Amino acid sequence: MHTILSPIGTPIQIPEVASENGTTFGLEELASARDYYFENGYLVVRAAIEPATCDSLRSAFDQTVKRYPGYIYRQTTQNPEKNNLNEYGFMMNPILNIQSLNDANFAPLKTLAVNVFASNAVKEINRAIFAEDAKLVQSMYFEGNPETWPHQDTYYLDSESIGTMTACWYALEDIDAGAGRFFVLPGSHKIDMVKNGKDFDVAFNHDRYKELVRKIIVDNNLEFRAPFLRKGDILFWNAKTIHGSLRTSRPQFSRSSLTSHFIPTSHRFLQFQSKIKPLKLRKFAGMEFHCPKDMDRFSNRVVMGVETTFPKAFQTVKKLAIKALVK
């Protein structure tokens, strides 16, 4: 076991190896996995992706993103940024929406990623949870290991039926215990929290929301779990489950991984718990994908040019627009 402090300062034990203690599942156990998911707010599915596919994804990432000198939209800021590499050469600003990357520069990575998101294994797991097919509304690619504070996805995005969206974290390598491993708080999906807006809006009062999450964790004595994930494993969690990634204690290890968010095909997409947002759908490998800021479209490349030329003005206008949306 590896001991590390949780984001609220309590020590937690991180397993160095996989545990087969009845809390992880194979693809042949989807009925039991579904029950565990609804009770705990998450589940781990072992060996859902072929290891060779994981290796190919990491190789394609090295050949495309790591060599690309230009701007890419990033998960942490939602803004276009160039690669930010740490002392070990790992990209620390994760990519937002791999499906929206342009084919000219990123086709090898994009093709592999969308095929994983639309794989039979992922479709079957989502179908077990939703009782219908899923569509993808967001994705990410991580290589480095930035700490992510505890939060619920539903504060930012969800199905119109709040708490329905699923999210998936795909390990593209064996994730070291000190590499900022992903954590979940079992049962936290059953706690109702304040909605995005007013004094807790994402645009100007984000820190208040963060403090509220920490208070709820302490008041409810919630448990942190950061399971070992092997290459090819997937962790699914509910939109209301509090989760994040731990502080890195062994920065020489990368955390290569994909993330995706799905809602049922019959549901509409809810943004900031305030507005039904129309989806810009494209079909890949038999599944519908939301492709915001699709870089294969000339108009979106023009918008990125404006964002990178006048970043402060653009971001101020964007914050004001979000504030107006969630008031």
N, C-alpha and C positions, 0 to 999 in steps of 0.2 A: 504494500500500500504506500501511497505518496500523500503526505499531508500538505495542504495549502489553505490559505485563508479564503473564505467566501467573500463576495463583494460587500457583505455587511460586517465582515471582520471575524466571523466564527470559523474555527478550524474544521475542515472536512477531509475525509479520507477518500483518496482517489485510487481506484484499482489500477494496478500496472498491467493486468492481463484480463481477458474476458471472463465473465462469470456466467455460468449456465445454471442459474438458480430459479428458473421458472418465470423470470421477468423479461426474457428475450424469446423471440419466436422465429420459426422458419416459415417459408411461404406455404407450407402444407398445414399451418396452424392458424389460419386467418380468422376462424370463428372465435378462438380463444384470444387471439391478438386484439380483435375488435372489442371484446368485453373488457380486456385490460385497459385499452385506450380510453374507453368511456369512463372507467372508474378512476384512473390515475392521470389522465390528460396527456399521456404520451405512450409510446411503445418503441421497442428496438427490434428490427427485423434483420436477422443475420444473412449474410451472403446473398443479398438481393441483386447485386451487380457483379458481373464477372471481373476478377482481378485484372485481367488483360485489358478490359475496357477502361478501368481506372488508370492503368499505366498509360494507355493511349491518350486519355484526357489530359493528364499531366504533361505529357510530351507535346501535345498540340498547344497547350497553354504556353509552354516554354518557347515554342516556335512562332507563336503569333503575338500574344499579349506582351510577353517579356521583351520582345524585340521591337515593339511598336513605340515610336517616339511621340505620338500624338495624344489627343484627349479621348477619354472614355468616361461615360457616366459611372459614378461610384455610389456604393450602397450607403456609406456613412453620411455623406453630405447631400446626396441626390444631385450633385453638380458634376460637370465634366472636369476631370483632372488628368494630369499625366501620372505615370507610374511613380509611386513613392516606395522605394526599396530600403529595407533596413540594412544593418551592417552585415547580415548573412545573405543578402541578396533576395530576400523574400518580399513580395508585393504586400504592402500593409494597407492599401486602400482598395477594398474588395470591389469587384465589378458588379454593377447593377444591370439586370436583365440581359443575360447572354443571348436570348432569342432576338434582341434588338440590335446586336452588333452587325456591321455590314459584312456581306459575303466576300467582298474584295480583299479585305484584310484578315478576316477571322473565320473563314468557312470551315477549316478543319476542326477547330474547337466548337464552334456553334453547332455543326452537324452532330458531333459526338454527344454534346450536352443535351440537345433536344431529343435525341434518340433514347437517352437515359431517362429523361423526364417522362417520355411517352412509352417507356418499356412496358412489356406485359406485366412484370412484377409490380411496378408502381401503379399501373392501372388497376390491377386486381386488389391491391391494398386499399386504394382510395374507394373502389367500388364497394368493398366490404364495409367501409366507414360511412359512405354517403348513401349506399343502396342505389346508386346510379353512377354514370360516368362523370369524370372530372375534367375541368379546364384549368390551365395554368394562368395565374395572374401576375406572378413575379418570380424572378430567379436571381441568383448571385453566384459568384465564384470567389473563394477565399484561398490564399496561399499562406500569407503570414498569420500572425496570431495576436491581433489586437483584442484587448479586453472589451467585452460588451456588457453593459450594466443590465440588471434584471428589468424585464419589461414584458408586456403582453403585445402580441402582434395586432390584436383587434383594435388597439388605440390608433393604429395607422391604416390598416386595411383589413377587410373581412368580407364575408358574404353578407348580403342584405339580411339574412337571418344570423344575427350576431352570435359568434361562438361556433359557427359551422365550419369555417375554413380550416384546412389542415396545412401544416408546413412539414417539410422534410429536409433533413440534413444528411448528406451522402458523404461518407468517408472515402476519400480517394487514396488513402494510405493508412497504415496503422497509426492511430493518433496517440502520441506520447502523453503520459500523464502530466508533464510540465509544459505542454504546448498550447496552453490556453483552452483546455478542453471544454466542449459544450456542456451546459448544465440545464436541468429542468427542476421545477419544484412540484412534486406530485400532489395532486388534489387542488392546486391553485386555480384550476379552471372553473371550480365551483364557487369561487368568490366573486361577487359583483363589485366592480370598482366604478369610480366616477368616470363619466364619458369625456371624450375630447371636446373641449370648448370652454368658454367663459374663463375662469381663473386657472384652468388646466389645459389651455389650448397648446398645440404643438408649435405654433409660430412664435409666441412671446412668453409663454409660461411653462415651457417644457421641464424646467428644473423642479417645479412644484409637483409635476406628475412623477418624476423620478423619486422624489422624497416620499411621496405617497406610497409608491410600490415598496420601498424599503420599510416603511412603517407597517404595512400590511404583512410583510414577511416576518417581522419581529413580533407583532401582536398575535399572529396566528401560529408562531413557532414552526414555520414551514421548513421542510427538509430540503437540502440541496442534494441532487444526484448528478454525477458526471460519469456516466458509464463508459467503459473502454469500448471503442469502436474499431473493429478491424477494417482493413481495406475491403470495400464492397458492402459494408453494413449501412443501414439507413435508420435514422431516428425520426419518427413521426411525432408531432405534438399538435395540440389543439390551439386555436387562435387566442384563447383566453388563458392558456398555461403560461405562467411566469417562467422565463428562461433567459439565457444569455451565454457568455463565454467567460471562463475564469482568467484571472491574471496569469500571465506566462511566467513560469519559474525556470524553464529551460529553453531560452530563445533560439538555441541552435537547431531546434526541431521545428519544421514547418507544420502547418495545419491545412493541407490541401483538401478542399471539400467543395461541394456544391450545396446550394440551398434552393428550395422551390416552395411556392405557395399555391394551393389548389382550392377551388370552390366547385360545388356541383354544377353541372352544365345547365341546369334549369334555373340557377340562381343568378341574380344580378350582383355586381361588384360594388361594395361600399367603401368609401374613402373617408378617413378621419372620423368615422362613426357619424358622419353628417350628410354625405351626398352620394347618391347613386351615380357612379361614374361609368359612362359608356366605354365598352371595351373595343380596342382596335385589334381584331382577331385575325390571326393567320393560322393555317393548319400545317402542322408538322407531324409526320409519322402517325397520322390518323387521330391526332389530338388537337384541340383548339388552344392557341397560345395568345395571350394579350401581349402586344408588341408596342408599348409606348415609346415614343422617340425612336422609331425604327430607322436606323441609319442607312438602310437601303433606299429610303425616300429622300429626294433632294431637298424638300422643304424642311425636313428635320435637321439636315446637315447645315442649312442656313441658320436655323435657330441656334444650334450649337455654336456656330461662328459668332453670333451676337452674344451668347452667354460667356464665351471665352474672351471676347474683346471688351465687354463692359460687365465684368462679373459682379461688382458691388451693387451697381444699379439694378441689375437683373435680379439678384438675390433679395434685395429690399422689396422690389415689386412683388416677387413671388411670396414673401412672408406676409405682406399686406393682403394678398389675394387669399392665402390660406386662412388668415385671421378672419376675413370677411366670410369665409366658407363655414367656419366652425363656431361662430359667435352664438 
